[in-house]
Amino acid sequence: MDVIRPAVQAVAARTELAIGVHGLTLVSQGTGYGLLISLGVLFCVVILIAVKVQRAFLSEDSNTSEMFMVANRSVGTGLTASAVFSSWMWINETVLCAAMCYRYGLAIPYWWACGLCFQIALMAALGVLAKIRVPYAHTSLEIIRMRYGKTGHLVFMVMNLVNNVFGCASMILTGSQLIFGISGMNFAAATVLIPLGVVLYTAVGGLKATFLTDFLHTAVALILIIYFTLTILTHEAVGGLHGLYDKVQAVAADNYIASNYQGSLLTMKSQNAIIWGLILKFGNLALVVMDTAFWQKSFATEVRATVPGYNIAAVAIFGIPWGLGTVIGLTARAIHDTPIFPTYPDELTVTQINAGFVMPYTVKALIGPSGIVAFFVLLFMALTSTVSSSMIAVSSILSFDLYKTYINPHASDKRLVRVSHLAVIFHAFFITGIAIALNYGGADMTWLGYFRPVIACPGIIPLALTLGWKRQTKTAAVVAPILGFLTGLAIWLGTAYHYSGVINMTSTEGSLPALFGAIGSFFSPLIYSVVISLWWRPYVFDWREFLRIEIKEHDELVADSSEESAGETSDKSGSATPVVAADPPSESADEKAVPSTVVKPTRKTSTATVSLDDIEHPLGPEALVELHRWLRIAWIFFVFVVLVTFILWPMPLYRNYIFSKTFFTSWTTVAIIWQFIAFFAVVVFPIYDGRHAIATGTRGVYHAVSAFIARKKN
């Protein structure tokens, strides 16, 4: 371990964590309360107005389950890219990345960045595959139920809920600990206030509201990230890229990192960075694949928008931890022993680093009180984006997968939406309680980052095989994740005991036990699934079974809303129900487009009476050809991203080499330019892509306001 983490200090830190980590007060409690409440109210009002405008002028009504859960499957490329980017720009990618760069050097931000983009690229491919196999699913769990029945459905429901709840609660915990640490604001109060405003606009607006708020979060957060990066870098105490390099080299002897080549912060040859990067990749992969929110965003996109939208986000996200983490983490190392740093003359403790105080302390030192207010805003953006996405995901599971499936199978569309609203509120209370429990249990950002892969990884491969391998059996899909979790947990705890002789919060926070546990959780289900599938009652699944099941289920789901919607019963290509060959769709239908409304089928057909040979894909042959083309593009891009970011780029640098000033300057310059590329990709482009809808909404608002003023005058 490096010199800043003596074992006795880590043990002593646990007592402090029981009530939260109280660092230096950088902003008053009143300011903290004011910012949290005012930002929550402001975003709530803006989003509710946007939802009202959509409903009035763009015919997008969130009072239907299709709109609430999957935004009528009509979201374009730009908004998809912005929403996926926002959903993946958690506190970890900003605050914790800077803290880990402070601990292990500039290798960490790079490994962090490449650990984000490949997962989004993978999800693009899985999303298109899901559109081909099950074109009108609402959640990933619906696919599991169609193939494996009730038992598999319940097992994966538990895993998805644990992943969503644990991931969201851990982010709220992290944010609340930071707010408590820098302002002294009551931890429980912060934990309650963070999701409070999100509940209202998510419950009212549904998934489309989260797309809109994701865009706003992305725009504000990227502006702040670029502001922090450039302002800190150009500060006279730093002196630009050359000055930062010189200052880091000048204090190299005092900042020796035992696991790095020659103890340098400026090398890619860092054992701890590699270990942390691998743990991060496993954990984040689980947070994507096992998070229903990412699947829902895929289901909500247009046919042509899924792959480009996700891959734009995959490319854009790379520059955030890379640029921001490098600049702030190294700057903190350069100035932490100078009088301008808030903790001077004391050293940063492991507890403070693990709690994420590196970034706010550096911002306070170089920007001042205004910088801390801006940091608060950035923190709020990251937190609420995570919370809103998780709320929709969990509410969809509770309403569609639990309530509709097992409690009230004949629930009307309106009742389903009402249950979704209640589920959002319930989830908010539940994750608040979990976050408070984690805090008093002594968890911090680092421990949670090590634990997440163990608990979330076991379902990844069985879920992927559900869409990609015909031979995976129900028994394998049910048993493999359970055995995988037990395997990973046993490896994690066993190696922790082997290295330290005890199992507690401190020993399980070791990097090697966490890595071994993550590897066991991720890979062992593959072995279990293949062996069980080929050994115990093997069979071959026919993908057309998904479409046959959808005939009945979608008929029941949209029947209520279709009967109440006058003038919306005409047949369209891409109907929400698979078509039977004997009753084909109209020849005049445009098979290339997916309609923005869900229509009732002209005939009801029992799943037991329809032959698989009579089932046709609802999107039509032309749309299917296009989807298969996008699937090939998605897999090619995924392989390209993995090869470049895992092998071709970093491996040549993993050698006995310390960055020269020229190389460091070029390296960091590219990272900063990448931030601007991200801004244009997920902020400017979505505005251009949605310009027609924006113009329509603007004209509608203008005419409505003009008519209101005219009535008042008369």
C-alpha positions in Angstrom: 0.0 0.0 0.0 1.1 3.6 -0.6 2.3 5.8 2.2 -1.0 7.7 2.7 -2.8 4.6 3.8 -1.4 3.2 7.0 -3.4 0.4 8.4 -4.0 1.9 11.8 -5.5 5.0 10.1 -7.9 3.0 8.1 -9.1 1.1 11.1 -9.6 4.3 13.1 -11.6 5.8 10.3 -14.4 3.3 10.7 -15.6 4.9 13.9 -15.8 8.3 12.2 -17.7 6.8 9.3 -20.5 5.6 11.6 -21.8 9.1 11.7 -20.4 10.3 8.4 -17.1 11.9 7.5 -17.0 15.5 8.7 -14.2 17.3 7.0 -13.6 21.1 6.8 -16.7 23.3 6.6 -16.4 24.9 3.1 -19.9 26.2 2.9 -22.5 27.1 5.6 -25.4 24.8 6.4 -27.9 27.5 5.3 -26.2 27.6 1.9 -26.3 23.8 1.7 -30.0 23.6 2.5 -30.8 26.6 0.2 -29.0 25.1 -2.8 -30.5 21.6 -2.4 -34.0 22.9 -2.0 -33.9 25.6 -4.6 -32.2 23.4 -7.2 -34.8 20.7 -6.6 -37.7 23.1 -6.9 -36.2 24.8 -10.0 -35.7 21.5 -11.9 -39.0 20.2 -10.9 -40.8 23.3 -12.2 -38.8 23.3 -15.5 -39.5 19.6 -16.2 -43.2 19.8 -15.3 -43.6 22.7 -17.7 -41.8 20.8 -20.4 -44.0 17.8 -19.8 -47.1 20.0 -20.0 -45.9 21.5 -23.3 -45.2 18.0 -24.7 -48.7 16.9 -23.8 -50.4 20.0 -25.2 -48.5 20.6 -28.4 -46.5 17.4 -29.2 -49.2 14.8 -28.5 -47.0 13.0 -25.9 -49.2 11.9 -23.0 -47.4 10.4 -20.0 -50.7 9.1 -18.7 -50.3 5.9 -20.9 -48.0 3.1 -19.9 -46.2 3.1 -23.2 -45.3 6.8 -22.8 -44.5 6.5 -19.1 -42.3 3.4 -19.4 -40.7 3.6 -22.9 -41.6 7.1 -24.1 -43.7 5.6 -27.0 -40.4 4.3 -28.5 -39.9 7.5 -30.3 -36.8 9.1 -28.8 -34.3 10.4 -31.4 -30.5 10.0 -31.6 -29.5 13.2 -29.9 -31.7 12.9 -26.9 -30.8 9.3 -26.5 -27.1 10.2 -26.5 -27.6 12.9 -24.0 -29.7 10.7 -21.7 -27.3 7.7 -21.8 -24.4 10.1 -21.2 -26.2 11.6 -18.2 -27.2 8.3 -16.8 -23.5 7.2 -16.8 -22.1 10.5 -15.5 -22.4 9.5 -11.8 -20.5 11.1 -8.9 -17.9 8.4 -9.4 -16.8 9.8 -12.8 -16.1 13.2 -11.3 -15.5 13.2 -7.6 -14.1 9.7 -6.9 -12.0 9.7 -10.1 -10.2 12.8 -8.8 -9.7 11.1 -5.5 -8.3 7.9 -7.0 -6.0 9.9 -9.3 -4.7 11.6 -6.2 -3.9 8.2 -4.7 -2.5 6.3 -7.7 -1.6 8.9 -10.4 -2.7 9.7 -13.9 -3.2 6.0 -15.0 -6.5 6.0 -13.0 -8.5 8.6 -15.0 -7.6 6.7 -18.2 -8.6 3.3 -16.9 -11.8 4.9 -15.6 -12.6 6.4 -18.9 -12.1 3.3 -21.0 -14.1 1.3 -18.4 -17.1 3.4 -19.1 -17.2 3.6 -22.9 -17.0 -0.1 -23.7 -20.0 -0.9 -21.5 -22.2 1.6 -23.3 -21.1 0.2 -26.7 -22.0 -3.3 -25.5 -25.4 -2.1 -24.4 -26.0 -0.6 -27.9 -25.5 -4.1 -29.4 -27.7 -5.7 -26.8 -30.3 -3.1 -27.2 -30.6 -3.7 -31.0 -30.6 -7.4 -30.4 -33.5 -7.0 -28.0 -35.4 -4.9 -30.6 -35.0 -7.8 -33.1 -35.9 -10.6 -30.6 -38.6 -8.9 -28.5 -39.4 -5.6 -30.3 -42.0 -4.3 -27.8 -40.6 -5.3 -24.5 -40.8 -2.8 -21.7 -38.1 -4.1 -19.3 -35.3 -6.7 -19.6 -37.2 -8.8 -17.0 -40.1 -9.2 -19.4 -37.8 -11.0 -21.8 -36.6 -13.3 -18.9 -40.2 -14.1 -18.1 -41.1 -14.9 -21.7 -38.3 -17.4 -22.0 -38.0 -18.9 -18.5 -41.3 -18.4 -16.8 -42.1 -17.4 -13.2 -39.1 -18.8 -11.4 -36.5 -17.2 -13.7 -38.5 -14.0 -13.7 -38.5 -13.8 -9.9 -34.8 -14.6 -9.6 -33.8 -11.9 -12.1 -36.3 -9.5 -10.6 -34.5 -9.7 -7.3 -31.1 -9.3 -8.9 -32.3 -6.3 -10.9 -33.9 -4.6 -7.9 -30.8 -5.2 -5.8 -28.6 -3.7 -8.5 -30.8 -0.7 -9.1 -31.5 0.0 -5.4 -28.0 -0.6 -4.3 -26.5 1.5 -7.1 -28.8 4.4 -6.6 -28.6 4.3 -2.8 -24.8 4.2 -2.9 -24.8 7.3 -5.1 -27.2 9.1 -2.6 -25.0 7.9 0.2 -21.9 9.3 -1.5 -23.5 12.7 -2.2 -25.0 13.0 1.3 -21.6 12.2 2.9 -20.0 14.8 0.7 -22.6 17.4 1.5 -22.4 16.6 5.2 -18.6 16.7 5.1 -18.2 20.1 3.5 -21.1 21.9 5.0 -22.0 20.2 8.2 -25.6 19.8 6.9 -27.4 17.0 8.6 -26.7 13.8 6.8 -30.2 12.4 7.0 -31.7 15.7 5.8 -29.4 15.7 2.8 -30.3 12.1 2.1 -34.0 13.0 2.1 -33.7 16.3 0.1 -31.7 14.8 -2.8 -34.5 12.6 -4.2 -37.4 14.8 -3.1 -37.7 17.0 -6.2 -37.0 14.1 -8.5 -40.0 12.2 -7.2 -42.5 14.7 -8.5 -41.3 15.2 -12.1 -40.5 11.5 -12.5 -43.9 10.4 -11.2 -45.7 12.9 -13.4 -43.5 12.8 -16.5 -42.3 9.2 -16.7 -39.4 8.1 -18.8 -39.6 11.1 -21.3 -39.3 13.4 -18.3 -36.1 11.7 -17.3 -34.8 12.1 -20.9 -35.5 15.8 -20.7 -34.0 16.3 -17.2 -31.0 14.1 -18.3 -30.4 16.6 -21.1 -30.5 19.6 -18.7 -28.3 17.8 -16.2 -25.8 17.0 -19.0 -25.7 20.6 -20.3 -25.2 22.1 -16.8 -22.7 19.4 -15.7 -20.5 19.6 -18.8 -20.3 23.4 -18.5 -19.2 23.1 -14.9 -16.7 20.3 -15.7 -15.1 22.3 -18.4 -15.1 25.4 -16.1 -13.4 23.4 -13.2 -10.8 21.9 -15.5 -9.8 25.1 -17.2 -10.1 27.4 -14.2 -8.0 25.2 -12.0 -5.4 24.5 -14.7 -4.9 28.2 -15.5 -4.7 29.3 -11.9 -1.4 31.0 -11.0 -0.8 28.4 -8.3 -0.8 25.8 -11.0 0.6 27.6 -14.0 -1.0 25.6 -16.9 0.0 22.2 -18.1 3.7 22.9 -18.0 3.4 24.4 -14.5 1.4 21.4 -13.3 4.0 19.0 -14.6 6.8 20.9 -13.0 5.1 21.1 -9.6 4.2 17.4 -9.6 7.7 16.5 -10.4 9.0 18.9 -7.8 7.1 17.2 -5.0 7.6 13.7 -6.4 9.8 12.6 -3.4 7.0 13.5 -1.0 4.3 11.8 -3.1 5.9 8.4 -3.6 3.4 5.7 -4.7 4.8 2.3 -3.9 2.9 0.4 -6.6 4.0 2.8 -9.4 7.1 2.7 -11.5 9.7 4.7 -9.5 6.8 5.8 -7.3 5.8 8.4 -9.9 2.3 9.9 -10.3 3.1 10.4 -14.0 3.4 6.8 -15.2 0.9 4.3 -16.7 2.8 1.5 -15.0 0.8 1.3 -11.8 -0.3 -1.9 -10.3 -3.0 -0.4 -8.1 -4.4 1.5 -11.0 -4.7 -1.7 -13.1 -6.4 -3.5 -10.2 -8.8 -0.6 -9.6 -9.5 -0.3 -13.3 -10.4 -4.0 -13.6 -12.7 -3.8 -10.5 -14.3 -0.7 -11.9 -14.9 -2.4 -15.3 -16.7 -5.4 -13.7 -18.8 -3.2 -11.4 -19.8 -0.7 -14.0 -20.6 -3.4 -16.6 -23.0 -4.9 -14.0 -24.5 -1.4 -13.4 -25.2 -1.1 -17.1 -26.4 -4.6 -18.2 -28.3 -5.3 -14.9 -29.8 -1.8 -14.7 -33.3 -1.8 -16.2 -32.9 1.9 -17.0 -30.4 1.3 -19.7 -32.6 -1.3 -21.3 -35.6 1.0 -21.1 -33.7 3.8 -22.8 -32.9 1.3 -25.6 -36.5 0.3 -25.9 -37.6 3.9 -25.9 -35.4 4.9 -28.9 -36.4 4.9 -32.6 -35.1 2.0 -34.7 -32.4 4.2 -36.3 -31.5 5.9 -33.0 -30.3 3.1 -30.7 -26.8 2.4 -32.0 -25.8 5.9 -33.0 -27.3 7.4 -29.8 -25.5 4.9 -27.5 -22.2 5.0 -29.3 -22.1 8.8 -29.4 -22.5 8.7 -25.6 -19.8 6.0 -25.4 -17.3 8.2 -27.2 -18.3 11.4 -25.3 -18.1 9.9 -21.8 -14.4 9.1 -22.3 -13.2 12.7 -21.8 -15.0 13.4 -18.5 -13.0 11.2 -16.0 -9.9 11.4 -18.2 -9.7 15.2 -18.3 -11.2 16.2 -15.0 -9.7 13.4 -12.9 -6.2 14.1 -14.3 -6.2 17.8 -13.7 -7.8 17.9 -10.3 -6.1 14.7 -8.9 -2.6 15.9 -9.9 -3.3 19.5 -8.9 -4.3 18.3 -5.4 -1.0 16.4 -5.2 0.9 19.5 -6.3 -0.7 21.9 -3.7 -1.8 19.7 -0.8 1.3 20.7 1.2 1.0 24.4 0.5 -0.7 27.0 2.7 -3.6 27.5 0.2 -4.9 24.0 0.6 -7.7 23.8 3.2 -6.2 21.0 5.3 -2.7 22.6 5.5 -0.5 21.7 7.5 -2.3 18.4 8.0 -2.3 15.6 5.5 -5.4 14.3 3.8 -6.5 11.2 5.6 -7.6 8.0 3.9 -11.1 8.6 5.2 -11.2 12.0 3.6 -9.9 10.6 0.3 -12.4 7.7 0.3 -15.2 10.2 1.0 -14.2 12.2 -2.1 -13.0 15.4 -0.4 -10.0 15.8 -2.8 -12.1 17.6 -5.5 -14.0 20.1 -3.2 -10.8 20.9 -1.2 -9.0 21.6 -4.5 -11.8 23.7 -5.8 -12.0 25.7 -2.5 -8.2 26.3 -2.6 -8.1 27.6 -6.2 -11.5 29.0 -7.0 -13.0 29.9 -3.6 -16.5 30.0 -2.2 -18.1 30.4 -5.7 -16.3 27.3 -6.8 -17.9 25.3 -3.9 -21.3 26.6 -4.9 -20.6 25.4 -8.5 -19.4 22.1 -7.0 -22.7 21.8 -5.1 -24.6 22.3 -8.4 -22.4 19.6 -10.2 -23.1 17.2 -7.3 -26.8 17.8 -7.6 -26.7 17.2 -11.4 -25.0 13.9 -11.0 -27.2 12.7 -8.1 -30.6 13.6 -9.5 -29.8 12.2 -12.9 -28.9 8.9 -11.2 -32.0 9.0 -9.0 -34.5 9.8 -11.7 -33.2 7.0 -14.0 -33.3 4.5 -11.1 -36.9 5.6 -10.2 -38.3 4.9 -13.6 -36.4 1.5 -13.8 -37.6 0.3 -10.4 -41.2 1.7 -10.8 -41.4 -0.2 -14.1 -40.3 -3.4 -12.5 -42.7 -3.0 -9.6 -45.7 -2.0 -11.8 -45.2 -4.0 -14.9 -43.2 -7.1 -13.8 -44.6 -7.5 -10.3 -48.1 -5.9 -10.2 -49.3 -6.5 -13.7 -47.8 -10.0 -13.9 -48.7 -11.5 -10.5 -51.1 -9.2 -8.6 -53.5 -7.8 -11.1 -53.0 -9.4 -14.6 -56.1 -7.6 -15.9 -55.0 -4.1 -14.7 -56.0 -1.4 -17.1 -53.5 1.0 -18.6 -54.5 3.8 -16.3 -54.2 1.7 -13.2 -50.8 0.6 -14.4 -49.7 4.2 -14.7 -51.1 4.9 -11.2 -49.2 2.0 -9.7 -46.0 3.3 -11.5 -46.5 6.7 -9.8 -46.9 5.0 -6.4 -43.8 2.9 -7.1 -41.7 6.0 -7.7 -42.7 7.4 -4.4 -42.1 4.1 -2.6 -38.7 3.7 -4.2 -37.7 7.2 -3.1 -38.5 6.3 0.5 -36.8 3.0 0.3 -33.5 4.1 -1.3 -33.3 6.9 1.3 -33.6 4.4 4.1 -30.9 2.1 2.4 -28.5 5.1 2.0 -28.9 6.0 5.7 -28.4 2.4 6.7 -25.2 2.1 4.5 -23.8 5.2 6.1 -24.3 4.0 9.7 -22.9 0.7 8.6 -19.6 2.4 7.8 -19.7 2.2 4.0 -17.9 4.7 1.9 -17.3 5.2 -1.9 -14.3 3.0 -2.1 -15.9 0.0 -0.2 -19.1 0.3 -2.3 -17.1 0.4 -5.4 -15.4 -2.9 -4.4 -18.7 -4.6 -3.3 -20.9 -3.7 -6.2 -19.2 -6.1 -8.7 -19.6 -9.1 -6.4 -23.3 -8.6 -5.9 -24.3 -7.4 -9.4 -22.1 -9.3 -11.8 -23.6 -12.8 -11.6 -26.6 -12.1 -13.8 -24.7 -10.4 -16.6 -23.8 -13.4 -18.7 -27.0 -15.4 -18.2 -29.0 -12.3 -19.2 -26.9 -11.8 -22.3 -27.2 -15.5 -23.2 -31.0 -15.2 -22.9 -30.9 -13.0 -26.1 -27.9 -14.6 -27.7 -27.8 -18.4 -27.1 -30.7 -20.7 -28.0 -29.4 -23.5 -25.8 -29.5 -21.8 -22.3 -32.1 -23.7 -20.3 -34.4 -22.4 -17.6 -32.5 -24.4 -14.9 -29.2 -22.8 -16.1 -30.6 -19.3 -16.1 -32.0 -19.7 -12.6 -29.2 -21.6 -10.9 -26.1 -20.0 -12.6 -26.5 -16.5 -11.2 -27.1 -17.8 -7.7 -24.1 -20.0 -7.8 -22.1 -17.2 -9.4 -22.9 -14.8 -6.5 -22.1 -17.4 -3.9 -18.8 -18.1 -5.7 -17.8 -14.5 -5.9 -18.8 -13.8 -2.3 -16.8 -16.8 -1.1 -13.7 -15.7 -3.0 -14.0 -12.1 -1.9 -14.4 -13.0 1.8 -11.9 -15.9 1.7 -9.1 -13.8 0.1 -9.8 -10.9 2.5 -9.4 -13.3 5.4 -6.3 -14.8 3.8 -4.6 -11.4 3.4 -5.6 -9.9 6.8 -6.6 -12.7 9.1 -10.0 -11.1 9.8 -13.2 -10.3 7.9 -14.4 -6.7 8.5 -15.0 -3.5 6.6 -11.3 -2.7 6.5 -10.1 -6.1 5.2 -12.9 -6.4 2.6 -11.8 -3.0 1.2 -8.6 -4.5 0.0 -8.1 -4.2 -3.8 -7.0 -7.8 -4.5 -9.9 -9.6 -2.6 -12.3 -7.3 -4.4 -10.8 -8.0 -7.8 -10.8 -11.8 -7.3 -14.4 -11.7 -6.0 -15.5 -9.7 -9.1 -13.8 -12.1 -11.4 -15.5 -15.0 -9.7 -18.9 -13.4 -9.8 -18.6 -12.5 -13.5 -17.1 -15.6 -15.1 -18.3 -18.5 -13.0 -22.0 -18.1 -14.2 -20.7 -18.7 -17.7 -19.3 -22.0 -16.7 -22.3 -23.0 -14.6 -24.7 -22.0 -17.4 -23.0 -23.9 -20.2 -22.4 -27.0 -18.1 -26.0 -27.1 -16.8 -27.6 -26.3 -20.2 -25.7 -29.0 -22.1 -25.9 -31.6 -19.3 -29.4 -31.3 -17.8 -32.3 -31.6 -20.2 -30.8 -29.6 -23.1 -33.1 -28.0 -25.6 -33.1 -25.4 -28.4 -35.2 -22.2 -28.1 -37.0 -20.8 -31.1 -36.7 -17.0 -31.1 -40.2 -16.7 -32.7 -41.6 -17.8 -29.3 -41.0 -14.2 -28.1 -43.2 -12.8 -30.9 -45.9 -15.4 -30.2 -46.0 -14.5 -26.5 -46.2 -10.8 -27.4 -49.4 -11.3 -29.4 -51.4 -11.9 -26.3 -49.6 -9.8 -23.8 -49.5 -6.6 -25.9 -53.1 -7.1 -26.8 -54.1 -7.1 -23.2 -51.8 -4.2 -22.3 -53.1 -1.8 -24.9 -56.7 -2.9 -25.0 -57.9 -0.4 -22.4 -56.1 2.6 -23.7 -57.0 1.8 -27.3 -60.7 1.7 -26.6 -60.5 5.1 -24.9 -58.5 6.8 -27.7 -60.8 7.9 -30.5 -59.4 8.0 -33.9 -56.3 6.0 -33.1 -57.4 2.6 -34.1 -56.2 2.5 -37.6 -53.5 -0.1 -38.5 -50.0 1.0 -38.9 -46.8 -0.8 -39.7 -44.7 -1.5 -36.6 -47.9 -2.2 -34.6 -47.2 -3.0 -31.0 -48.4 -6.5 -31.7 -46.7 -9.1 -33.9 -48.7 -9.8 -37.0 -50.0 -13.2 -38.1 -49.3 -14.1 -41.7 -53.0 -14.7 -42.5 -53.9 -11.1 -41.6 -51.0 -8.9 -43.0 -50.7 -5.2 -42.4 -51.9 -2.7 -45.0 -49.7 -2.4 -48.1 -49.7 1.4 -47.7 -48.1 1.3 -44.3 -44.7 2.8 -44.0 -42.7 -0.2 -42.7 -39.6 1.9 -42.1 -41.0 3.9 -39.3 -42.0 2.9 -35.8 -45.2 4.8 -34.9 -45.3 7.1 -31.9 -48.6 5.6 -30.7 -49.6 2.1 -29.7 -52.6 0.8 -31.5 -55.0 -2.0 -30.8 -54.7 -5.0 -33.1 -57.5 -5.7 -35.5 -57.8 -9.3 -34.3 -57.1 -11.2 -31.1 -55.2 -14.4 -31.3 -54.5 -17.0 -28.7 -50.9 -17.9 -28.3 -51.8 -21.5 -28.2 -53.5 -21.4 -31.7 -50.9 -19.4 -33.6 -48.2 -21.5 -35.4 -44.7 -20.2 -35.3 -44.6 -20.4 -39.1 -47.5 -17.9 -39.2 -45.8 -15.3 -37.1 -44.3 -12.3 -38.8 -42.1 -9.7 -37.2 -44.2 -6.5 -36.4 -41.6 -4.1 -37.7 -41.7 -5.5 -41.2 -38.9 -6.9 -43.5 -37.3 -3.5 -44.3 -37.0 -2.5 -40.7 -35.6 -5.9 -39.8 -32.9 -5.5 -42.5 -32.0 -2.1 -41.1 -31.9 -3.5 -37.5 -29.6 -6.3 -38.5 -27.3 -3.8 -40.2 -27.2 -1.7 -37.1 -26.5 -4.8 -35.1 -23.4 -5.5 -37.2 -22.3 -1.9 -36.8 -22.8 -2.1 -33.0 -20.7 -5.3 -32.6 -18.0 -3.9 -34.9 -17.8 -0.7 -32.9 -17.8 -2.6 -29.6 -14.8 -4.8 -30.7 -13.0 -1.7 -32.0 -13.5 0.2 -28.7 -12.3 -2.8 -26.7 -9.2 -3.3 -28.9 -8.2 0.3 -28.9 -8.9 1.3 -25.3 -7.8 -2.0 -23.6 -4.8 -3.0 -25.8 -3.6 -0.7 -28.6 -3.6 2.5 -26.5 -2.6 1.6 -22.9 -0.5 -1.5 -23.3 2.5 0.1 -25.0 2.5 2.7 -22.2 2.6 0.0 -19.5 6.4 0.0 -19.2 9.2 1.6 -17.4 8.3 5.1 -18.5 7.5 8.4 -16.8 5.7 10.9 -18.9 7.9 13.7 -20.3 6.6 17.2 -20.2 5.8 17.2 -23.9 4.0 13.9 -23.7 2.1 14.9 -20.6 1.0 18.2 -22.1 -0.2 16.4 -25.3 -2.0 13.7 -23.2 -3.9 16.2 -21.0 -4.6 18.6 -23.9 -6.4 15.8 -25.8 -8.3 14.9 -22.7 -9.5 18.5 -22.4 -10.4 18.8 -26.1 -12.4 15.6 -25.6 -14.6 17.4 -23.0 -15.5 20.0 -25.7 -16.3 17.2 -28.2 -18.5 15.7 -25.5 -20.3 19.0 -25.1 -21.1 19.3 -28.8 -22.1 15.6 -29.0 -24.5 15.4 -26.1 -25.7 19.1 -25.7 -25.5 20.9 -29.0 -26.3 18.0 -31.3 -29.5 17.0 -29.4 -30.8 20.5 -29.8 -30.2 20.3 -33.5 -31.6 16.8 -33.8 -34.8 17.9 -32.0 -35.1 21.2 -33.6 -38.4 20.4 -35.3 -40.0 19.3 -32.0 -38.5 22.3 -30.2 -39.9 24.6 -32.9 -43.4 23.0 -32.7 -43.4 23.3 -29.0 -42.2 26.9 -29.1 -44.9 27.9 -31.6 -47.5 26.2 -29.5 -46.4 28.0 -26.3 -46.2 31.4 -28.2 -49.7 31.0 -29.6 -51.1 29.9 -26.3 -49.5 32.8 -24.4 -50.7 35.3 -27.2 -54.2 33.9 -26.9 -54.2 34.2 -23.1 -53.0 37.8 -23.3 -55.6 38.7 -25.9 -58.4 37.2 -23.7 -57.1 39.3 -20.7 -57.2 42.5 -22.8 -60.7 41.7 -24.1 
